[in-house]
Amino acid sequence: MMKLLLPVLLTLIGVGGGVGAGLFLKPAHEEDPLAAGHPCGDPADAAEDHSPTPVSVIPEEREYAKLNNQFIIPIVEDGAVAALVVMSLNLEVVPGSRAAVFAMEPKLRDGFLQVMFDHANIGGFSGNFTSGTNMRALRNELLRYAQEIAGDTITDVLIIDIIRQDS
């Protein structure tokens, strides 16, 4: 009988403590706006509020063309490959032009690789290569080349992934 009394007593104390904590931590009573019949509040309050409603600016629609393969850029120091940088890019394009961009992908990839090699040769992937200044310079140069090839069809170049692996 004593073996059964302790588990039952502990269960009752646990349940009682849980109920007490629930009642103590219960949020304060709030009036239900639907109970008064006006789901948006009192119509008299709305008539008095003459403040202008903010207008949200809807950005132009864009589409994104994901370049399927990653870019692999070797970092050469003292005549040997010291590291590899792997990057993935997406292109922001005007709606309806993804097919045209994919048709130009080989030419774009060739130019992007040249831009990335030039960036690596001037030390752009050394040290803190993900700093805002370095990344902005690389993005701007990639965008400049993309617009040179595709015109205003490409509106931005997005660097999705960037990884540096030292050897």
Disulfide bonds with the S-S distance in Angstrom:
none
